[in-house]
Amino acid sequence: MLLYYITDRTAFPGDEPTRRIRLLDKIAEAATQGIDYIQLREKDLSPRDLEALAREAMDVIRRLRTENRELRTVLLINSRTDIAIATCANGVHLQSNDISPQEVRAAWQKSCGAGALAREIRPQNPLIAVSCHSPQEVAQAASNQATFAVFAPVFEKKDTQTAGLEALAQACRAPIPVLALGGVTLQNTQSCLQAGAAGVAAIRLFQENDIATVVRELRV
């Protein structure tokens, strides 16, 4: 089961420096416990501040990988391909109205060609997740060569009509992995998998709980 943690440092108590520390600690916890993907989704930050935070997050993940070569957690940057490239992140998460996966790959390959050092430290093939809200959007993401889709909202989202498990099942017929997002809990994850999802994505499930406990419950 693929597990996808979406960050939200504003949910942590305290001032901004405290929230950043808490977020980096949670990223370290997620990586240590085997979360597959972490999406840095701090929409309120300026590009400069987001880049600085992304660098810190990548430093945390690299350090943990040095200590344990078996760790496979990767970092995706929400919407900002330029920041993902600049910080040597593993890829991007695109919103439904963002640029296409093809445009991301073109920018990535152009940057990776900029000298031997760039080719050495930056992933050659970016991971590209796409937010989708209908089976048709998932099919389009697959056609556009996205790595996987995040389908939402399955169970809940404030002021938004939920898609439900039937739409999730239809979306999962696409030839790329589909992760379920929106009100995902320990209790309803199994129904997402039964609908065909390759895994689940969440903010609160991971950020508000002990990740080791969550992973153990989900991957029994």
Buried (B, 14 or more C-beta within 10 A) or exposed (E): BBBBBBBBBEEBEEEEEEBBBBBBEBBBBBBBBBBBBBBBBBEEBEEEEBBBBBBBBBEBBBEBBEEEEEBEBBBBBBBBBBBBBBBBBBBBBBEEEBBBBEEBBEBBEEBBEEEEEEEEEBBEEBBBBBBBBBBEBBBBBBEBEBBBBBBBBBBEBEEEEBBEBEBBBBBBEBEBBBBBBBBBEEEBBEBBBEBBBBBBBBBEBBBEEEBEEBBEEBEE
